[in-house]
Amino acid sequence: MPLKLYICNPFLMNYKKAKVGVVGAGSFGTTIATLLAHNSEVLLFSRKKDVVDRINNENVHLNIKLSPKIKATDQIEELIHECGLIFPVVPSESFRSTIQAMSPYLTPGHILIHGTKGLDISDISLNELSKTQISRKHIHTMSEVIRAESQVVRVGCLAGPNLYKEILDGQPTACVIASEYDEVIKIGSEYLTSKYFFVFGSYDLVGAEMAGALKNIIALASGMLAGRGLGKNIQAMLITRGLREMIELGRCVGATHRSFLGTAGIGDLIATATSDKSRNFTFGMRFGRGEKMNDIIDSMDEVVEGVRTVRIAYQLAKSYQLRVPIIQMIYSVIFESFELDKAIQFLMRYPFGPDVDFI
């Protein structure tokens, strides 16, 4: 059942007139700011003063002409003071440090809806990950990070198929706001909904977060198939079998299969694993054509979350002795120099068993 928590805060009484904040001026953060500007004034945070100055003086960022309702700041305290609803949209690797920087200014009256599709393992370094038997206590979703590092209670997650280039082109799409609180879904929906952008609600917060993080791994593999010149038949098989592995891993951290079968799961998975507008798919495609991992990463403007997430998912599956051959092969190909063509042949001959065995 949804939870209800009403805290005395002027934002809740006048939220339709309030300014909304976005933390993170990358491509997706800028896209969220653009969507929000249909309904309200937006304050966008960036650490880079030149980015802030160009947005405020020219209404331009990432070669995108922004709405005049979007203003920028490099002062996190200013954003938090002016905005009761905040969308943190930063890479998972720096998400905890970002919330720690925000924490002194956040109150229980704030609402945070994050748009980060990744996992936090701040208790363990990535270099030590392979030497550690990890479990649920080591894996943190972004909503758990927010609650651990701040006084904020009302937290939500923005999930679903969100290819930013299509959204900025005005193409219609939908997303999910997942939260345990009715007012988070209601307020977030009213800020984001427009004639081109529809918002569904979900109370399965952990499921939506895990689906958003894990689908990036399958997108890497799908891109690799495309890079090797393979077609839609094997891509479809990869996506459907990959979905099963996502669900198995999700269950390890307390998620059910429901979110994985909805907009936040299969919807996002199809978009991310079939489009060259997806960073993870693009990484996989270039890798499949023979480029080296570090060269691809160094040439891309933003983080490829799937490369980090597959390291976490592989160790989690290993600790729980899960049968996730696709994730295991992706890890081996990227980090252990296993030949991609051999990995594909291995998966084609793997004894998968029943087609649908996760419902």
C-alpha positions in Angstrom: 0.0 0.0 0.0 1.2 3.5 -0.7 2.5 5.5 2.3 1.2 9.0 3.0 3.4 11.6 4.8 2.4 15.2 5.0 5.0 17.6 6.3 4.3 21.3 6.8 6.1 22.9 3.9 5.0 25.8 1.8 6.1 23.9 -1.3 3.3 21.3 -0.8 0.7 24.1 -0.5 1.9 26.0 -3.6 3.8 23.5 -5.6 2.2 24.4 -8.9 3.8 27.8 -8.6 7.1 26.7 -7.2 10.5 26.5 -9.0 11.9 23.0 -9.4 15.5 22.0 -9.3 17.7 19.7 -11.4 21.1 18.6 -10.1 23.3 17.6 -13.0 23.6 19.3 -16.4 24.5 16.3 -18.5 22.4 15.2 -21.4 19.7 13.6 -19.3 19.6 16.2 -16.6 19.2 18.9 -19.3 16.4 16.8 -20.9 14.6 16.6 -17.6 15.0 20.4 -17.1 13.5 20.9 -20.6 10.5 18.7 -19.8 10.0 20.5 -16.5 10.1 23.9 -18.2 6.8 23.1 -19.9 5.1 23.6 -16.5 7.4 25.6 -14.2 10.6 27.6 -13.8 13.6 25.4 -13.5 17.0 25.9 -11.7 19.7 23.7 -13.2 22.9 23.0 -11.1 26.3 22.6 -12.7 29.7 22.7 -11.1 31.1 24.4 -14.2 30.9 28.2 -14.2 31.2 28.4 -18.0 28.2 26.1 -18.4 26.2 28.2 -15.9 27.2 31.5 -17.6 26.3 30.3 -21.1 22.9 29.0 -19.9 22.1 32.2 -18.1 23.4 34.5 -20.9 22.5 32.6 -24.1 20.0 29.9 -23.0 22.2 27.3 -24.7 23.8 24.1 -23.5 25.1 21.0 -25.2 24.2 22.7 -28.5 20.5 22.8 -27.4 18.5 26.0 -27.3 16.9 25.9 -23.9 13.7 27.4 -22.6 14.1 30.9 -21.1 12.4 29.4 -18.0 15.6 27.4 -17.3 18.2 29.2 -15.3 21.5 27.8 -14.0 23.5 28.0 -10.8 26.8 26.6 -9.5 25.7 27.1 -5.9 24.0 24.0 -4.6 22.8 25.8 -1.5 20.9 28.3 -3.7 19.1 25.5 -5.6 18.1 23.7 -2.4 16.9 26.9 -0.8 14.7 27.9 -3.7 13.4 24.4 -4.8 11.2 22.1 -2.8 11.2 19.4 -5.5 14.6 18.4 -6.8 15.7 15.9 -9.5 19.2 14.6 -8.9 20.5 13.3 -12.3 24.2 12.4 -11.9 26.3 9.3 -12.6 25.9 6.5 -10.0 29.6 6.6 -9.2 29.3 10.2 -7.9 25.8 10.1 -6.6 26.6 9.5 -3.0 29.2 12.4 -2.9 26.6 14.6 -4.6 23.9 13.9 -1.9 26.5 14.3 0.8 27.3 17.8 -0.6 23.5 18.6 -0.6 22.8 17.1 2.7 23.6 20.1 5.0 20.8 22.1 3.2 18.2 19.4 2.7 15.2 19.1 5.1 12.5 16.5 5.6 10.2 18.8 3.7 12.1 18.3 0.4 11.1 15.8 -2.3 13.8 14.2 -4.3 13.1 12.2 -7.5 16.3 10.9 -9.0 17.0 9.9 -12.6 20.2 7.9 -12.1 20.2 4.4 -13.6 22.9 2.6 -11.7 24.0 1.1 -8.4 26.1 2.3 -5.4 28.7 0.1 -3.7 30.5 2.9 -1.8 31.5 0.4 1.0 33.8 -1.4 -1.6 36.1 0.0 -4.3 35.6 -1.3 -7.8 39.2 -2.6 -7.7 38.4 -4.7 -4.6 35.1 -5.9 -5.9 36.4 -9.1 -7.4 37.9 -10.1 -4.1 34.8 -9.6 -2.1 31.7 -11.8 -1.6 29.1 -9.2 -1.9 25.4 -9.4 -0.8 22.4 -7.3 -0.5 24.0 -5.2 2.3 26.7 -4.0 -0.1 24.3 -2.9 -2.9 22.5 0.4 -2.5 19.9 1.9 -4.9 20.0 5.7 -5.3 16.9 6.1 -3.1 18.7 4.3 -0.3 21.7 6.6 -0.7 19.4 9.6 -0.4 17.9 8.4 2.8 21.2 7.3 4.2 22.9 10.6 3.5 20.2 13.1 4.2 17.0 13.9 6.2 14.9 13.5 3.1 12.1 10.9 3.5 9.9 11.4 0.4 12.0 9.9 -2.4 11.1 8.8 -5.9 12.8 7.4 -9.0 12.3 8.4 -12.7 12.4 5.2 -14.8 11.4 4.0 -18.3 12.5 4.6 -21.9 14.2 7.9 -21.9 16.4 8.3 -24.9 17.2 12.0 -24.5 17.7 12.8 -28.2 14.2 11.7 -29.1 12.7 13.6 -26.1 14.5 16.8 -27.1 13.2 16.3 -30.7 9.6 16.4 -29.3 8.9 12.8 -29.9 6.2 11.3 -27.6 7.2 8.9 -24.8 6.3 7.9 -21.3 8.1 7.3 -18.1 7.4 5.9 -14.6 7.7 7.7 -11.3 8.1 5.1 -8.6 7.8 5.9 -5.0 6.3 4.7 -1.7 4.5 8.0 -1.3 1.4 9.1 -3.1 2.3 12.8 -3.1 5.7 12.1 -4.7 4.0 10.4 -7.7 1.3 13.1 -7.9 3.6 16.1 -7.7 6.3 14.6 -9.9 3.6 13.7 -12.5 2.1 17.2 -12.6 5.5 18.8 -13.1 6.6 16.4 -15.9 3.4 15.6 -17.8 2.9 17.4 -21.2 1.2 16.5 -24.4 4.4 14.7 -25.5 5.4 13.1 -22.2 3.1 10.8 -20.1 3.9 9.7 -16.6 2.8 6.4 -15.0 3.0 5.8 -11.3 4.4 2.8 -9.4 4.9 1.9 -5.7 7.7 -0.6 -6.6 10.6 1.7 -6.0 13.3 -0.9 -5.7 12.1 -2.8 -8.7 12.1 0.3 -10.9 15.6 1.2 -9.8 17.0 -2.3 -10.3 15.3 -2.5 -13.8 16.8 0.8 -14.8 20.3 -0.2 -13.7 20.4 -3.8 -15.0 18.9 -3.1 -18.5 22.1 -1.2 -19.3 24.0 -4.5 -19.2 21.8 -6.1 -21.8 22.1 -3.0 -23.9 25.9 -3.5 -24.0 25.4 -7.1 -25.2 22.9 -6.0 -27.8 25.3 -3.5 -29.2 28.0 -6.1 -29.4 25.7 -8.2 -31.5 25.1 -5.3 -33.8 28.8 -4.6 -34.0 29.4 -8.1 -35.2 26.8 -7.7 -37.9 24.2 -10.0 -36.4 20.4 -9.5 -36.9 17.2 -9.1 -35.1 16.5 -12.8 -34.4 19.4 -13.2 -32.0 18.9 -9.7 -30.7 15.4 -10.6 -29.7 16.6 -13.7 -28.0 19.2 -11.8 -26.1 16.6 -9.3 -24.9 14.1 -11.8 -23.7 16.7 -14.1 -22.0 18.4 -11.0 -20.6 15.1 -9.9 -19.0 15.0 -13.2 -17.1 18.5 -12.6 -15.7 17.5 -9.0 -14.7 14.6 -10.4 -12.8 16.8 -13.0 -11.0 19.2 -10.4 -9.9 16.4 -8.0 -8.9 15.0 -10.6 -6.6 18.3 -10.8 -4.7 17.8 -7.2 -3.5 14.1 -7.6 -2.8 12.4 -6.6 -6.1 9.5 -8.5 -7.6 9.1 -9.3 -11.3 6.3 -6.7 -11.7 8.4 -3.6 -12.5 10.6 -5.6 -14.9 7.5 -6.4 -17.0 6.3 -2.8 -17.3 7.5 0.5 -18.6 10.4 0.8 -16.2 11.6 -2.7 -17.2 10.9 -4.2 -20.6 9.9 -0.7 -22.0 13.3 0.8 -21.1 15.1 -2.4 -22.0 13.7 -2.4 -25.6 14.6 1.2 -26.2 18.1 1.1 -24.7 19.0 -2.3 -26.2 17.9 -1.4 -29.8 18.9 2.2 -30.4 22.2 3.8 -31.4 21.0 6.8 -29.5 21.7 4.7 -26.3 25.2 5.2 -24.9 25.3 1.6 -23.7 24.2 0.2 -27.0 26.8 2.4 -28.8 29.6 1.3 -26.5 28.7 -2.4 -27.2 28.5 -1.8 -31.0 31.9 -0.2 -31.0 33.3 -2.9 -28.8 31.9 -5.5 -31.1 33.7 -3.9 -34.1 37.0 -4.3 -32.3 37.6 -1.0 -30.4 39.2 -1.2 -26.9 37.1 -0.5 -23.8 39.2 2.4 -22.5 39.4 4.0 -26.0 35.6 3.9 -26.3 35.1 5.3 -22.8 37.7 8.1 -23.3 36.0 9.2 -26.5 32.5 9.4 -25.1 31.2 12.6 -23.5 29.3 10.9 -20.7 29.4 7.8 -18.4 28.4 4.4 -19.8 26.7 3.1 -16.7 26.4 -0.5 -18.0 30.2 -1.0 -17.9 30.3 -0.3 -14.1 27.0 -2.1 -13.4 28.1 -5.3 -15.1 31.0 -5.6 -12.6 28.6 -5.3 -9.7 26.0 -7.6 -11.1 28.6 -10.3 -12.0 29.9 -10.4 -8.4 26.4 -10.3 -7.0 25.3 -13.2 -9.1 28.5 -15.1 -8.2 27.9 -14.6 -4.5 24.3 -15.9 -4.7 25.2 -18.6 -7.2 22.7 -17.4 -9.8 22.5 -18.8 -13.3 23.0 -15.6 -15.4 25.1 -16.8 -18.4 24.5 -13.6 -20.4 25.8 -11.3 -17.7 28.7 -13.7 -17.0 29.7 -13.7 -20.7 29.5 -9.9 -21.0 31.7 -9.5 -18.0 34.2 -12.0 -19.3 34.3 -10.4 -22.8 34.9 -6.8 -21.4 37.1 -7.5 -18.4 38.7 -10.9 -19.0 39.5 -10.7 -22.8 37.2 -13.6 -23.6 36.6 -13.7 -27.4 33.2 -12.2 -28.3 32.5 -14.8 -31.0 33.2 -17.6 -28.6 30.9 -16.0 -26.1 28.1 -15.8 -28.6 28.6 -19.5 -29.5 28.6 -20.4 -25.8 25.3 -18.7 -25.3 23.7 -20.3 -28.4 24.5 -23.7 -26.9 23.8 -23.0 -23.3 21.1 -25.2 -21.8 18.6 -22.5 -20.8 15.7 -24.8 -19.8 12.1 -23.6 -19.7 11.4 -20.5 -21.8 9.5 -18.6 -19.1 10.3 -19.7 -15.5 10.3 -16.5 -13.5 6.6 -15.8 -13.0 
